[in-house]
Amino acid sequence: MADFVFYKQLINHLDSSILVLDEALTVRYLNPAAEALLQVSGRRCVGMDAGAVFLDIHQDMQTLENSLEQETSFTKREAEVRLMNQQVITLDYSVSPVEFETTICLVVEMHPRDRLLRISREEELITAQATTQTLVRGMAHEIKNPLGGIRGSAQLLERMLERDELKEYTHIIIEEVDRLRNLVDKMLGPNKLLERIETNIHEVLERVHSLISVEADGALKIRRDYDPSIPEFLADKEQLIQVVLNITRNAMQALLAQQGEHEFPTITLRTRAIRQFTIGHTKHRLVLHMSIMDNGPGIPENIRESLFFPMVSGRAEGTGLGLSIAQSIINQHQGIIECDSEPGKTKFSIYLPLELNQDDYAAQPQKNIF
């Protein structure tokens, strides 16, 4: 008995989440790590069916029964598990039959994967964004040099022409050159350093709310769900307004384009503070999580993975530069933008560290040279 108590204490102090099922596949024990992972109370769950507490969406309960009957172990990687609160999490889990007294029990060892998968996605996104910016800067250099020569030659030619009808052609050349130059400048993103000032994120959101409300003219509803405890932080307020306005305006346009097809068009602006949160390679003590959600048709599946790349747009009339520029601005703030989308729900999540150290300031990107 003393040994049993000792081993139970050991299991209770493990970081691994341990769930024990009896021969009827009902829950007999959860350690504290499992309670936290599955977001349940151990006392409440004991005696409940395993499927109510731990349901692998893509794997039948028959697999657990087979493991119990045949006394064989198995492991599942990156399984999607539905919890009692209907939340879906991703985890690795291993199932091992263990003999206890006169019966066989199943010990399920679980390791969460959501955080690691998110960090991996963020690293890929940050790397892709940096690679894209490098390519765009190289392309900008190759394009803008000849454009300058073309524009200068057109201006010289215009001075030599006497007939106004001929000068119209040089005007067209100059205007098109300027249009291409502006397009390249937009692809490069912001061309100035951040002007960090003490910023209240809710002032930013309220400014965007006012602008979108005027543009929508009552055709959609904007909900606000703010966390008043979020402190002010150093940021470029005007650029943050540009980011949030761009994303919110995209949501508005998508909603109004399909108005009348679904429920009343609604955009939700939400803020929350998250503690001990990792962005890319860096763990921050306090992070702002700002969400912009809509109940529109969703982003086309074929562009979801490349959504933040330049020249990618879901609208025929779109330039495909807005989200790329928004990501660049948030990256300069040491943050990141993520997107999850499905028909009926699109959510853009902006993560910004609320406390920056000296290394963060030193890492701030320098002014574009092209």
C-alpha positions in Angstrom: 0.0 0.0 0.0 2.8 2.4 0.9 4.4 1.6 -2.6 1.1 2.4 -4.3 0.9 5.8 -2.5 4.5 6.6 -3.4 4.0 5.7 -7.1 0.8 7.8 -7.2 2.7 10.8 -5.8 5.3 10.3 -8.5 2.7 10.2 -11.3 1.0 13.3 -9.8 4.3 15.2 -10.2 4.9 14.2 -13.8 4.7 16.8 -16.6 3.2 14.1 -18.8 -0.5 13.8 -18.7 -1.6 10.3 -17.5 -5.1 8.9 -17.9 -6.1 5.4 -16.6 -9.0 3.5 -18.1 -10.4 0.2 -16.6 -11.6 -2.8 -18.6 -14.9 -1.2 -19.3 -13.1 1.8 -20.7 -14.3 4.1 -18.0 -12.0 6.7 -16.4 -10.3 5.5 -13.2 -7.6 8.2 -12.7 -6.2 11.4 -14.1 -3.1 13.1 -12.8 -3.1 16.9 -12.4 -1.3 17.3 -15.8 -4.1 15.4 -17.5 -6.7 17.5 -15.7 -5.1 20.7 -17.0 -4.7 19.3 -20.6 -8.2 17.9 -20.9 -9.7 20.9 -18.9 -11.7 18.7 -16.5 -11.9 17.9 -12.9 -10.5 14.5 -11.9 -13.2 13.8 -9.3 -15.9 14.6 -11.8 -14.5 12.4 -14.5 -13.8 9.2 -12.5 -16.4 6.6 -13.6 -17.3 8.4 -16.8 -17.0 6.8 -20.2 -13.6 7.4 -21.9 -15.4 8.8 -25.0 -16.9 11.6 -23.0 -13.5 12.8 -21.7 -11.0 11.7 -24.3 -12.5 11.3 -27.9 -10.1 11.0 -30.8 -12.1 12.4 -33.7 -10.4 10.3 -36.3 -10.0 7.0 -34.4 -12.8 4.7 -33.3 -13.1 3.6 -29.7 -12.8 0.1 -31.1 -9.0 0.6 -31.2 -8.9 1.0 -27.4 -11.0 -2.1 -27.0 -8.7 -4.0 -29.2 -5.7 -2.8 -27.2 -7.4 -4.0 -24.1 -8.4 -7.4 -25.4 -5.1 -8.2 -27.2 -3.0 -6.5 -24.6 -1.1 -4.5 -27.3 0.2 -1.0 -27.1 -0.1 1.7 -29.8 0.9 5.3 -30.3 -1.0 8.1 -32.2 0.8 11.2 -33.4 -0.9 14.6 -33.8 -4.3 13.3 -33.0 -7.3 15.7 -32.9 -9.1 15.1 -29.6 -12.5 16.6 -28.7 -12.9 17.6 -25.0 -15.9 17.7 -22.9 -16.3 21.4 -23.6 -16.3 20.6 -27.3 -12.9 22.2 -27.8 -10.5 20.3 -30.2 -6.9 20.0 -29.3 -4.0 18.3 -31.0 -1.8 15.8 -29.0 0.4 12.7 -29.2 -0.7 9.9 -27.1 0.4 6.3 -26.3 -1.8 3.6 -25.0 -0.3 0.7 -22.9 -2.2 -2.2 -21.3 -1.1 -2.7 -17.6 -2.1 -5.5 -15.3 -3.4 -4.2 -12.0 -4.4 -6.7 -9.4 -6.7 -9.1 -11.3 -7.7 -6.9 -14.2 -6.1 -5.2 -17.2 -6.1 -1.4 -17.4 -5.1 1.0 -20.2 -2.6 3.7 -19.3 -2.9 6.6 -21.8 0.1 9.0 -21.8 -0.6 12.3 -23.6 1.6 15.1 -24.8 0.1 18.4 -26.1 1.1 19.4 -29.7 -0.9 22.6 -30.3 1.8 24.9 -28.9 4.6 23.2 -30.7 2.7 23.1 -34.0 1.8 26.8 -33.6 5.4 27.7 -33.0 6.5 25.6 -36.0 3.9 27.4 -38.2 5.0 30.8 -36.9 8.6 30.0 -37.7 7.7 28.9 -41.2 5.6 32.1 -41.7 8.3 34.4 -40.4 10.9 32.6 -42.6 8.7 32.8 -45.6 8.0 36.5 -44.9 11.7 37.3 -44.7 12.5 35.3 -47.8 9.7 37.1 -49.7 10.9 40.5 -48.5 14.4 39.7 -49.7 13.1 38.6 -53.2 10.9 41.7 -53.4 13.8 44.0 -52.5 16.0 42.4 -55.2 13.2 42.6 -57.7 12.5 46.3 -56.7 16.1 47.2 -57.4 16.0 45.6 -60.8 12.7 47.2 -61.7 13.2 50.7 -60.3 16.6 51.3 -62.0 15.3 51.0 -65.6 12.1 52.8 -64.6 14.1 55.8 -63.6 15.8 55.7 -67.0 12.5 55.4 -68.9 11.0 58.3 -67.0 14.0 60.5 -67.5 14.1 59.7 -71.2 10.3 60.4 -71.6 10.8 63.8 -69.9 13.6 64.7 -72.2 11.6 63.6 -75.2 8.7 65.7 -74.1 10.8 68.9 -74.1 11.8 68.2 -77.7 8.3 67.7 -79.0 6.4 70.7 -80.3 3.0 69.2 -80.9 0.7 68.8 -77.8 -0.9 65.7 -79.2 2.5 64.0 -79.3 3.2 65.1 -75.7 0.2 63.1 -74.6 2.2 59.9 -75.3 5.1 60.9 -73.1 2.6 61.8 -70.4 1.2 58.3 -70.6 4.7 56.8 -70.3 5.5 59.0 -67.3 2.2 58.2 -65.6 2.6 54.4 -66.1 6.2 54.5 -64.9 5.1 56.3 -61.7 2.3 53.8 -61.2 4.7 50.9 -61.4 7.1 52.6 -59.1 4.3 53.2 -56.5 3.3 49.5 -56.9 6.9 48.4 -56.1 7.1 50.8 -53.1 3.9 49.2 -51.7 5.3 45.8 -52.2 8.3 46.8 -50.1 6.0 47.8 -47.2 6.6 50.7 -44.8 9.7 52.7 -45.7 10.2 54.3 -42.3 11.2 53.3 -38.9 8.6 52.7 -36.3 7.6 55.8 -34.2 6.9 54.1 -30.9 4.7 56.0 -28.5 2.6 54.9 -25.5 -0.4 53.2 -27.2 -3.8 52.1 -25.9 -4.9 49.3 -28.2 -8.5 50.1 -27.6 -8.1 53.6 -28.9 -6.7 51.9 -32.1 -9.7 49.6 -32.3 -12.2 52.4 -31.6 -10.7 54.5 -34.4 -11.1 51.5 -36.8 -14.7 50.9 -35.5 -15.6 54.5 -36.3 -14.2 54.3 -39.8 -15.8 51.0 -40.7 -19.1 52.0 -39.2 -19.2 55.0 -41.5 -18.2 52.9 -44.6 -20.7 50.1 -43.9 -23.5 52.5 -43.3 -25.5 50.1 -41.0 -25.1 47.1 -43.4 -23.2 45.1 -40.8 -22.8 44.8 -37.0 -19.5 45.3 -35.2 -19.2 43.7 -31.7 -16.5 44.8 -29.3 -15.2 42.4 -26.6 -12.3 44.2 -24.9 -10.1 43.3 -21.9 -9.8 46.6 -20.0 -6.8 45.2 -18.0 -4.5 45.4 -21.0 -1.8 48.1 -20.3 -0.5 50.7 -22.7 2.6 49.6 -24.6 5.2 51.2 -27.0 4.0 50.9 -30.6 3.6 52.9 -33.8 -0.1 53.8 -33.3 -0.8 55.0 -36.8 0.7 51.9 -38.4 -1.3 49.6 -36.0 -4.4 51.5 -37.1 -3.4 50.8 -40.7 -3.0 47.1 -40.0 -6.3 46.7 -38.1 -8.2 48.8 -40.6 -6.9 46.8 -43.6 -8.0 43.4 -42.1 -11.3 44.8 -40.9 -12.0 46.4 -44.2 -11.3 43.1 -46.0 -13.8 41.4 -43.7 -16.4 44.1 -44.4 -16.0 43.7 -48.1 -16.3 39.9 -47.9 -19.4 40.2 -45.8 -21.1 42.8 -47.9 -20.4 40.8 -51.1 -22.4 37.9 -49.8 -25.0 40.0 -47.9 -28.4 38.2 -47.6 -27.0 34.7 -48.2 -26.3 33.9 -44.5 -26.9 35.4 -41.0 -26.6 39.1 -40.5 -23.0 40.2 -41.3 -21.0 40.6 -38.1 -17.5 41.5 -37.3 -16.1 41.0 -33.8 -13.1 42.9 -32.4 -11.6 41.2 -29.3 -8.6 41.7 -27.1 -7.1 39.5 -24.5 -3.8 39.4 -22.5 -1.8 36.1 -22.6 1.0 35.3 -20.2 4.1 33.3 -20.9 3.5 33.2 -24.7 6.0 32.3 -27.4 6.2 34.3 -30.7 8.6 32.7 -33.1 11.7 31.8 -31.1 11.0 34.3 -28.3 9.0 33.7 -25.1 7.3 36.8 -23.7 6.0 37.4 -20.3 2.9 39.2 -21.5 1.4 39.3 -25.0 -1.6 41.1 -26.5 -3.9 38.8 -28.5 -6.1 40.9 -30.7 -8.7 39.0 -32.8 -10.7 40.3 -35.8 -13.5 37.8 -36.6 -16.3 37.7 -39.1 -19.1 35.3 -40.1 -18.5 35.6 -43.8 -17.9 33.1 -46.6 -14.3 32.4 -45.5 -11.0 32.7 -47.4 -10.7 30.5 -50.5 -8.8 27.3 -49.6 -6.3 27.6 -52.5 -4.8 30.9 -51.1 -4.9 30.3 -47.3 -1.3 29.1 -47.1 0.0 32.0 -49.2 -2.3 34.7 -47.8 0.4 37.0 -46.5 2.5 36.9 -49.7 2.6 39.9 -52.0 0.1 39.9 -54.9 -2.1 37.2 -53.4 -5.8 38.3 -53.1 -9.2 36.6 -52.9 -10.9 39.5 -54.8 -10.5 40.2 -58.5 -10.1 43.9 -57.8 -7.7 43.4 -54.9 -4.0 44.3 -55.2 -2.9 41.5 -52.8 -0.6 43.8 -50.9 -2.6 44.8 -47.9 -2.0 41.6 -45.8 1.6 41.4 -46.8 2.1 45.0 -45.6 0.2 44.3 -42.4 2.3 41.3 -41.6 5.5 43.3 -42.3 4.3 46.1 -39.8 3.5 43.6 -37.1 6.8 41.8 -37.6 8.5 45.1 -37.0 6.7 45.2 -33.7 8.2 41.7 -32.9 4.7 40.2 -33.4 2.9 38.0 -35.9 -0.5 37.7 -37.6 -2.2 34.3 -38.0 -5.4 33.4 -39.8 -7.9 30.5 -39.4 -10.7 30.4 -41.9 -13.7 28.2 -42.8 -17.1 29.0 -44.3 -19.0 31.0 -41.7 -16.0 32.0 -39.6 -12.7 33.8 -40.4 -10.4 34.8 -37.6 -7.3 36.9 -37.8 -5.2 36.8 -34.7 -2.6 39.5 -34.0 0.0 38.8 -31.3 2.1 41.6 -30.0 4.5 41.6 -27.0 3.4 44.1 -24.4 6.9 44.4 -22.8 9.9 44.8 -25.0 13.5 44.6 -23.9 16.6 46.3 -25.4 17.3 43.4 -27.7 13.8 43.9 -29.3 14.6 47.5 -30.0 18.0 46.6 -31.5 16.3 44.0 -33.7 14.0 46.6 -35.2 14.4 46.5 -39.1 16.2 49.4 -40.7 14.7 51.7 -43.3 14.3 50.2 -46.8 17.1 51.3 -49.1 15.3 50.9 -52.4 
